[in-house]
Amino acid sequence: MLHLRAIVPADRTDAVCAVLAGCSGATNVVVLPGAARSPLGDLVNADIARESANQVIEALQGLGIERDGSIAFEHIDLSLSIGAEAAQERAPGHGDDAVVWEELDQRTADESRLTWSFVAFLALATQLAGIAALIDSPILVVGAMVLGPEFGAVAAICFGILTGQARRIGAALRTLALGFAVAIVITYVCALVSHWIGVIELDRLPGERPMTAFIYSPDRWSFIVALLAGAGGVLSLTAGKSSALVGVFISVTTVPAAGNLAVALALRHRSEVDGSLLQLGVNLAGMIIAGTLTLLVQRQVWKLVLRRTGRPLLRPNPPGGRPHGGQGLGS
């Protein structure tokens, strides 16, 4: 269940209540007249089944609530209510299968931005991967995979492709390119300095690395794993199963390839530079392809669910309303 908190202009409170009354997945509706001060209005609370969230969001947008008031949704960790259980039963489909498109829109918008924390996490992960390449440590490879934050930007690209948002795609690509560039440069400089002061005693990377050779040796399995990881990552985001993302991080070798690339450059090991670049490209391409296809399938499947249950298609915003990246995707 999701909890709706809406600040509604007083002249539209009855219309909002009518929307909630007509939504099979809404329950526990509470209206506090005049409770809101900034902006002024009535406070309307309700519990909404996840699979009905798109219907409610689009209806409230159609009433201009986001423009003149506020719409906020929160996840409910525990709900003990017969009415809530009944609302979930009445709502079409299953909550884990429903994609709240506005939520995904905002999340991928945030993930497409180049931030200090993104670069810091990526640089730390890339340095771990570089050390793993030097000592042939699969444990450090796994640590680097988990620490890497790059999947959020990949998901933003997938959502941008699905919705035709060129600016979001460009922003996410820029975030990935600049983030990896900075992380690789930092790791390269650290590797050079370590080599000069004798911390790295090798003149080149070891020729035999049975535990981590897959980092710079892409094959058909690399692409297949990237496809599976991309699909799994998008599903974990849309279903709210964040724990599944850990498995996605451990599956792909984007960060390990970047770390190996930096160390190979520092130690002038050209063959591994080429292999690492190819591995990085293969993994990113596979995740983007699979993630986009997964979102497309989810949209089509949900349309089928709504039709089979007799639920009317959701209306787009009226003329003059603010366009949304996720608008209409749940229809």
Buried (B, 14 or more C-beta within 10 A) or exposed (E): BBBBBBBBBEEBBEBBBEBBEEBBBBBBBEBEEEEBEEEEBBBBBBBBBBBBBBBBBBBBBBBBBBEBBBBEBEEBEEBEBEEBBBBBEBBBBEBEBBBBBBBBBBBBBEBBBBEEEBBBBBBBBBBBBBBBBBEBBBEBBBBBBBBBBBBBBBBBBBBBBBBEBEEBBEBBBBBBEBBBEBBBBBBBEBBBEBBEEEEBEEEEBEEEBEEBBBBBBBEEEBBEBBBBBBBBBBBBBBBBEEEBBEBBBBBBBBBBBBBBBBBBBBBEBEEBBEBBBBBBEBBBBBBBBBBBBBBEEBBEEBBEBBEEEEBEEBEBBEEEBEEBBBBBBBB
